[in-house]
Amino acid sequence: MGTPQFSVPILEALVAQAYDVVAVVTQPDRPVGRKRVITPTPVKEAAIRLGLPVFQPEKISGSPEMAEIMALEADIIVTAAFGQFLPDALLKAPKKGAINVHASLLPKYRGGAPVHFAIMAGEKETGVTIMEMIKKMDAGGIYAQKSLPITKKDDVGIMFDKLSLLGRDLLLETLPKILSGELQPVPQEEQLATFSPNITREQEVIDWQQTAEMIDCQVRGMRPWPIAYTTYQGDRWKILAVTPLEETTTHAPGTIIERDKKTLKIACGDGTVLSIETLQPAGKGLLGIAEFLNGSGQKVAVMQKVGQDDE
C-alpha cells in the first residue's frame, strides 16, 4: 500500500526479491497541474508496469475494495506513504499483521509530513523506521531503524529519494525476520513522541522574525512542495532558495537592506541576514535572483519590507 514516488522502489524491490505481491493499493487518480489532468499515482504506474492488480479506494474503510483485499488472505501488509488510515479489521486480517516503512526516527515525527518537519526544525539527522501498524497513528512497536544525516543542501525532494532507498534496503533486511517470527517489535517511548501533521497554508508563510538559518530550513523543508512564500502588495512571492549570511544588521526583520544587480539581502530575526537566490513572482516562472533583479529593478527599488501586505 503506497502512493507517491517514495513508495515505488519499495514495491519494485519486493517484486524483484520474488515476494508474491498479491495486490497493490493506492490512492485514486487525481487531477494534476494547472490543466488538472487526471493522473495515476506513481505506485499505480509501477504496479501496472509490473503486471500487478491495483485497488484504488477513495476511502478504504468499509469499501468494497477492502472486502476484496481481505479475501486475498495475505500473509502481511506492507505500507509506505499510502495516505489513508487503515481500519482495525484490515490491520488484523493478515497472518503477520501490517507493517509500515515510515520516514522518520520514531517516536519523533509521527504523521503525514515527517520529512518536511525534520528539515524545518533544523534536525541534523532523520531516517526510516520499520514498525508494526496499530490503530493509533504511527504508534506501533519498532522492528528496525536506520538514520541518515540532513545536510544544508538537502530539501524534501532530495531527502524523499534518499529515505526511499534507505527504507527499501531496511525493509528487505527486516522482512524475512518478521515473517519468520525471529524479530519482535519494541514498544515506542510514548513520552518522546512528536508529531508532523500535513502542512497547512499558514506554515507555508515565511516569518521574517525567524533567524536566517531557520528561514533557510523552512524554505528547504517546503521544497519542492508546497513551497514557502512571502507577500508584497497582495501578491504571493514563492521563495525557493536562500543563503544565510555571516553578516548582521540592525534593520527590522523583513527589510530589504541591500540590492544590486546580483544580490537581494533581507534582514531577519536576531539581526541575521539572508540572501534570496531563487524566487517565483506572482504569475511568473522561476527566476534566479540576478535575472529577477535585472528584469524587475524598478519594482524592487521601491520595496522596503516584505512579508506583510503593504507593510
C-alpha positions in Angstrom: 0.0 0.0 0.0 1.6 3.2 -1.2 1.0 6.3 -3.3 4.0 8.7 -4.2 7.3 8.1 -5.8 8.8 7.4 -2.3 6.9 4.0 -2.4 7.9 2.9 -5.8 11.4 1.5 -5.1 10.0 -0.4 -2.2 7.3 -2.1 -4.4 9.9 -2.8 -7.1 12.2 -4.4 -4.6 9.6 -6.7 -3.2 8.8 -8.0 -6.6 12.5 -8.3 -7.5 13.1 -10.4 -4.4 10.3 -12.8 -5.5 7.8 -11.9 -2.8 4.3 -12.8 -4.1 2.7 -9.3 -4.2 -1.0 -10.3 -4.5 -2.2 -6.7 -4.8 -1.2 -3.1 -4.7 -3.4 -0.5 -3.0 -3.0 3.2 -3.8 -4.9 6.5 -3.9 -7.4 7.2 -6.7 -6.3 9.0 -9.8 -6.2 12.8 -9.2 -6.1 16.0 -11.3 -2.6 17.3 -11.5 -1.1 20.6 -12.7 -2.6 23.8 -14.0 -4.6 21.9 -16.6 -5.9 19.5 -13.9 -5.1 16.4 -16.0 -6.4 13.2 -14.3 -3.2 11.3 -13.4 -2.5 7.9 -11.8 -0.2 7.7 -8.8 3.4 6.7 -9.3 2.7 3.5 -7.4 -0.2 2.6 -9.8 2.0 3.3 -12.8 4.7 1.0 -11.3 2.1 -1.7 -10.5 0.7 -1.7 -14.0 4.2 -2.0 -15.4 4.9 -4.9 -13.1 1.6 -6.6 -14.0 0.1 -6.4 -10.5 -3.6 -5.9 -9.7 -4.4 -2.5 -8.3 -7.1 -1.3 -5.9 -7.9 2.5 -5.6 -10.5 3.0 -2.9 -11.5 6.6 -2.2 -11.7 5.6 1.4 -10.7 2.1 2.3 -12.7 1.7 5.5 -15.9 -0.1 4.7 -15.3 -0.1 1.0 -16.0 -3.0 -1.4 -12.2 -2.9 -2.2 -11.5 -3.6 1.5 -13.5 -6.8 1.4 -11.7 -7.9 -1.7 -8.3 -7.2 -0.2 -9.2 -9.1 3.0 -10.4 -12.0 0.8 -6.9 -12.3 -0.7 -5.7 -13.7 2.7 -2.3 -12.0 2.5 0.5 -13.0 4.9 1.4 -9.4 5.6 0.5 -5.9 4.5 3.4 -3.5 3.7 2.6 0.2 3.6 4.8 3.1 2.6 3.3 6.6 2.4 -0.2 5.2 1.5 -2.0 8.3 2.8 -5.1 6.7 4.4 -5.9 5.3 7.8 -6.3 1.5 7.8 -9.2 0.2 9.9 -8.5 -2.2 12.7 -10.2 -5.1 10.9 -7.9 -4.7 7.9 -4.8 -4.4 10.1 -5.6 -7.7 11.9 -6.6 -9.6 8.8 -3.2 -10.7 7.5 -1.5 -13.6 9.3 1.6 -11.5 10.2 -0.3 -8.2 10.6 0.7 -5.0 8.9 4.0 -3.1 8.9 4.9 0.4 7.7 8.0 2.0 6.2 7.9 5.4 8.0 10.2 8.2 7.0 11.3 9.3 10.5 13.1 8.0 13.5 10.0 7.2 15.6 8.7 8.2 18.0 9.8 11.5 16.6 7.6 13.0 13.8 4.6 10.7 13.7 2.1 11.8 11.0 1.9 12.6 7.3 4.8 15.1 6.9 7.8 13.8 8.8 10.4 14.8 6.2 9.1 18.4 6.0 9.0 18.8 9.8 12.5 17.3 10.3 14.1 19.7 7.9 12.1 22.7 9.1 13.1 22.0 12.7 16.8 22.1 11.7 17.3 18.5 12.6 20.8 17.1 11.9 19.5 13.7 11.0 16.4 11.7 10.2 15.8 8.2 9.0 13.4 5.4 8.4 11.5 3.1 10.8 10.0 -0.3 10.1 7.1 -0.5 12.5 4.1 -2.6 13.3 0.8 -0.9 12.4 -1.8 -0.4 15.1 -5.0 1.7 15.2 -3.1 4.7 16.7 -1.2 6.6 14.1 2.5 5.6 13.8 2.5 4.4 17.4 3.2 0.7 16.8 6.3 -1.2 18.0 9.5 -0.7 16.2 11.2 -3.6 14.3 14.2 -1.7 12.9 15.5 1.8 12.3 18.3 3.4 10.3 19.4 7.1 10.4 20.6 9.4 7.7 22.2 12.9 8.1 20.4 16.0 6.8 22.9 18.4 5.1 22.5 22.1 4.3 21.9 21.1 0.6 19.1 18.7 1.4 15.4 19.6 0.8 12.3 17.5 0.9 12.6 16.1 -2.6 16.2 15.1 -2.1 15.5 13.5 1.3 12.5 11.6 0.0 14.7 10.0 -2.6 17.4 9.1 -0.1 14.9 7.8 2.5 13.0 5.8 -0.1 16.2 3.8 -0.9 17.1 3.6 2.8 13.6 2.3 3.6 13.7 -0.2 0.8 17.0 -1.7 1.9 16.0 -1.8 5.6 12.7 -3.5 4.7 14.4 -6.2 2.6 16.8 -6.8 5.6 14.0 -6.9 8.1 11.0 -8.5 6.4 12.3 -12.1 6.4 12.9 -11.9 10.2 9.4 -10.5 10.7 7.8 -13.3 8.7 9.8 -16.0 10.5 8.9 -14.6 13.9 12.7 -14.1 14.7 12.2 -10.3 15.1 9.7 -8.8 17.6 8.6 -5.2 17.8 9.9 -3.0 20.6 7.3 -0.6 22.1 7.9 3.1 21.4 8.7 5.5 24.3 5.4 7.4 24.2 6.7 10.3 26.2 9.2 11.1 23.4 6.6 11.3 20.7 6.4 14.4 18.4 4.0 14.9 15.5 4.2 16.1 11.9 0.7 16.6 10.6 0.1 17.6 7.0 1.4 21.1 6.1 -1.1 23.9 6.5 -1.3 27.1 4.4 -0.2 29.1 7.5 3.0 27.1 7.8 4.0 28.0 4.2 4.2 31.7 5.0 7.7 33.0 5.8 8.0 34.7 9.2 10.9 37.2 8.8 11.1 37.4 12.6 12.8 34.0 12.5 16.6 33.8 12.1 18.1 33.4 8.6 19.1 29.8 9.4 15.5 28.9 10.4 14.1 30.5 7.3 16.6 28.5 5.2 15.3 25.4 7.0 11.7 26.4 6.2 12.5 27.0 2.5 14.3 23.7 2.1 11.6 22.0 4.2 8.9 23.2 1.7 10.8 22.5 -1.5 9.8 21.2 -4.0 6.3 21.2 -2.4 4.4 23.1 -1.2 6.9 26.0 -1.4 7.4 28.7 1.2 6.2 32.2 0.3 6.0 35.8 1.3 3.6 38.6 0.2 4.1 42.0 -1.3 1.2 44.4 -2.2 -1.2 41.5 -2.1 0.8 39.2 -4.4 2.4 36.0 -3.4 6.1 35.6 -4.0 7.4 32.0 -3.7 10.9 31.7 -2.3 12.7 28.6 -3.4 16.3 29.1 -2.3 18.1 31.4 0.2 21.5 31.6 1.7 22.0 32.7 5.4 24.9 35.1 5.6 27.6 35.7 8.2 26.9 39.5 8.4 24.4 41.1 10.8 22.1 44.1 10.7 20.1 46.4 12.9 17.3 46.8 10.4 13.8 45.4 11.3 13.1 41.9 10.1 11.7 41.8 6.6 13.6 44.9 5.5 15.4 44.8 2.2 18.8 46.1 3.3 20.9 45.6 0.1 20.2 45.3 -3.5 22.4 45.4 -6.6 22.3 43.6 -10.0 23.1 40.2 -8.4 22.1 40.4 -4.8 19.0 40.8 -2.7 19.6 40.8 1.1 16.8 40.8 3.7 17.0 41.4 7.4 15.7 38.5 9.6 15.3 37.9 13.3 18.1 38.4 15.8 19.9 40.7 13.5 20.6 37.9 10.9 20.7 38.4 7.2 19.9 36.1 4.3 20.3 36.4 0.5 17.5 35.3 -1.8 18.8 33.1 -4.6 15.7 31.8 -6.4 12.1 33.0 -6.4 8.9 32.9 -8.3 7.0 36.2 -8.5 3.2 36.0 -8.8 2.2 35.0 -12.4 5.8 34.2 -13.5 8.2 31.3 -13.7 11.2 30.5 -11.5 13.9 33.2 -11.6 17.4 33.3 -10.4 18.0 36.4 -8.3 20.2 38.2 -11.0 17.6 37.5 -13.7 14.8 38.8 -11.4 16.7 42.0 -10.4 17.7 42.8 -13.9 14.2 42.3 -15.2 12.3 43.9 -12.2 14.7 46.5 -10.9 12.3 49.4 -10.6 9.8 47.4 -8.6 12.4 46.1 -6.2 13.9 49.5 -5.7 10.8 50.8 -4.0 10.3 47.7 -1.8 11.1 48.4 1.8 9.7 45.4 3.6 8.3 42.1 2.6 6.2 39.5 4.4 3.1 41.5 5.3 0.9 43.2 2.7 1.8 46.9 2.4 4.0 46.9 5.5 
